[in-house]
Amino acid sequence: AGRIAAELGNALVAPVVAYVPEGRISPPTEHMRQAGTISVPEAAFKAVIDGAARSFAQHGFTDIVILGDSGNYQGALKAVADALNRDWQRGPARAHFIGDYYLAAQAPFAKLLREHGVSDAQIGTHAGAADTSLMLAVDASRVWPDKASAGAEGVSGDPRRASAELGKLGTDLVVQRSVAAIRQATAAPR
């Protein structure tokens, strides 16, 4: 997000919302079936995003961009942006849900990884070569190489092919596509 803001040249990054919907808590569904996962109800998550956006608008921000890096809650983010825009029809503020932020790290990044010899089985869908490469490029201290193996709990794919260099390809792609989508969204008339 910091790189996106720097590229835009006129944006600030709000604090990251750390607690997100990761499945029902009891009985557990989705990521909540994995040890160590923390989840919040979707309604609570949406209320936090809504309150933060309304706070920014109250303080004079006119284009509030909403990004999320997990597929679990893309629909919730879009729903919040849509509701805010209905409420703000006559005011200066607009909310922009930018799905390209998440989408760029999916199929387009997987295509780049395949072009660099990483197989679909290695790329995976959670904590495999794709996710691990992105994290290595963003904050390598959050990757535990001794735990990075195919078949480990919560891993879908094989993180052993991951590298910061491959992750940089992905982060560059995410920044490029997000900046383009944000510029398009904020330039569009109401």
C-alpha positions in Angstrom: 0.0 0.0 0.0 2.9 2.3 0.7 4.3 1.8 -2.7 0.9 2.5 -4.3 0.6 5.7 -2.3 4.1 6.8 -3.3 3.3 6.1 -7.0 0.1 8.0 -6.9 1.8 10.9 -5.2 -1.3 12.2 -3.5 -2.4 9.4 -1.2 -2.0 8.4 2.5 -2.2 4.9 3.8 -4.5 4.2 6.7 -3.6 1.6 9.4 -4.1 -1.9 8.2 -7.1 -3.7 9.7 -5.6 -6.8 11.2 -8.7 -8.7 12.2 -10.8 -9.9 9.2 -13.4 -12.5 8.5 -11.6 -15.8 8.2 -14.6 -18.1 8.6 -17.1 -19.0 11.3 -15.6 -19.5 14.7 -17.8 -22.3 16.0 -18.1 -24.7 14.4 -15.0 -23.5 12.5 -15.1 -23.1 8.7 -12.6 -21.8 6.1 -9.3 -20.7 7.6 -10.6 -21.0 11.2 -10.0 -24.7 10.8 -6.3 -23.9 10.9 -4.6 -23.5 14.3 -3.6 -19.9 15.1 -6.3 -18.2 12.9 -8.2 -15.3 14.3 -11.5 -14.3 12.8 -14.2 -11.6 13.3 -17.8 -11.7 12.1 -18.3 -10.1 8.7 -20.7 -7.6 10.2 -18.0 -6.4 12.7 -15.4 -6.1 9.9 -17.8 -4.2 7.6 -18.6 -1.8 10.5 -14.9 -1.0 11.1 -14.3 -0.3 7.4 -17.5 1.8 7.3 -16.6 3.8 10.4 -13.0 4.4 9.2 -14.2 5.6 5.8 -16.8 7.9 7.3 -14.1 9.3 9.6 -11.8 10.1 6.7 -14.7 11.8 4.8 -15.5 13.8 7.9 -11.9 15.1 8.0 -12.0 16.2 4.3 -10.8 13.2 2.3 -12.8 13.0 -0.9 -11.6 9.7 -2.5 -11.4 6.8 0.0 -9.8 3.8 -1.5 -10.6 0.4 0.0 -8.2 -2.5 -0.6 -8.1 -6.0 0.7 -5.6 -8.8 0.2 -7.7 -11.9 0.9 -10.4 -13.4 -1.2 -12.5 -14.1 1.9 -13.8 -10.6 2.2 -13.6 -8.9 -1.2 -17.4 -9.0 -1.4 -17.7 -7.3 2.0 -15.4 -4.5 1.0 -17.3 -3.9 -2.2 -20.6 -3.9 -0.2 -19.2 -1.3 2.2 -18.0 0.9 -0.7 -21.4 0.6 -2.5 -23.3 1.5 0.7 -21.1 4.5 1.4 -21.5 5.8 -2.1 -25.3 5.5 -1.8 -25.1 7.6 1.4 -22.7 10.1 -0.1 -24.5 10.7 -3.4 -24.7 14.4 -2.8 -21.5 15.0 -0.9 -17.9 15.4 -2.0 -16.7 12.0 -0.7 -16.6 8.8 -2.7 -15.5 5.3 -1.8 -13.6 3.2 -4.3 -13.3 -0.6 -3.8 -10.2 -1.6 -5.8 -10.5 -5.4 -6.5 -7.5 -5.3 -8.8 -5.3 -5.1 -5.7 -6.2 -8.6 -4.8 -6.8 -9.9 -8.3 -3.3 -8.9 -9.5 -1.8 -11.3 -7.0 -3.9 -14.2 -8.3 -4.0 -15.3 -11.9 -1.7 -12.6 -13.4 1.0 -13.4 -10.7 0.6 -17.1 -11.2 1.2 -16.6 -14.9 4.4 -14.7 -14.2 5.6 -17.5 -11.9 4.9 -20.1 -14.5 6.9 -18.1 -17.0 9.8 -18.4 -14.4 9.5 -22.2 -14.1 7.3 -22.5 -11.1 4.6 -25.1 -11.5 0.9 -24.7 -10.5 1.4 -27.4 -7.8 4.2 -25.2 -6.3 2.3 -21.9 -6.7 -0.6 -23.3 -4.7 -3.5 -21.3 -3.3 -2.4 -20.6 0.3 1.2 -20.2 1.7 2.7 -21.8 -1.4 5.4 -20.4 -3.7 3.2 -17.4 -4.7 2.1 -16.2 -1.2 5.5 -16.9 0.3 7.4 -15.0 -2.5 5.1 -12.0 -2.0 5.8 -12.1 1.8 9.6 -12.5 1.2 9.5 -9.3 -1.0 7.4 -7.3 1.5 8.7 -8.5 4.9 11.0 -11.5 4.9 11.1 -11.5 8.7 7.5 -12.9 8.6 8.5 -16.0 6.8 9.8 -19.0 8.8 11.9 -21.1 6.3 12.1 -24.0 8.7 8.3 -24.3 8.6 8.1 -23.8 4.8 7.2 -27.2 3.3 4.6 -28.7 1.0 1.9 -30.4 3.0 2.5 -28.4 6.2 -0.7 -27.4 8.0 -2.4 -24.5 6.2 -0.1 -24.8 3.1 -1.6 -25.4 -0.3 1.4 -25.5 -2.7 5.1 -25.7 -2.1 6.8 -22.7 -0.7 10.3 -24.0 -1.2 10.5 -22.4 -4.7 9.6 -19.0 -3.2 12.1 -16.1 -3.4 12.1 -12.3 -2.8 13.0 -11.9 -6.5 9.8 -13.7 -7.6 7.9 -11.8 -5.0 9.1 -8.5 -6.3 7.6 -9.4 -9.7 4.3 -9.9 -7.9 4.5 -6.7 -5.8 5.4 -4.7 -8.9 2.4 -6.2 -10.7 0.1 -5.4 -7.8 1.3 -1.8 -7.6 1.1 -1.3 -11.3 -2.5 -2.6 -11.6 -3.7 -1.0 -8.4 -2.4 2.4 -9.4 -4.0 2.2 -12.8 -7.4 1.1 -11.2 -7.2 3.8 -8.6 -6.5 6.5 -11.2 -9.3 5.3 -13.3 -11.8 5.1 -10.4 -10.9 8.6 -9.0 -11.0 10.2 -12.5 -14.4 8.8 -13.3 -17.3 11.3 -12.9 -19.9 10.5 -10.3 
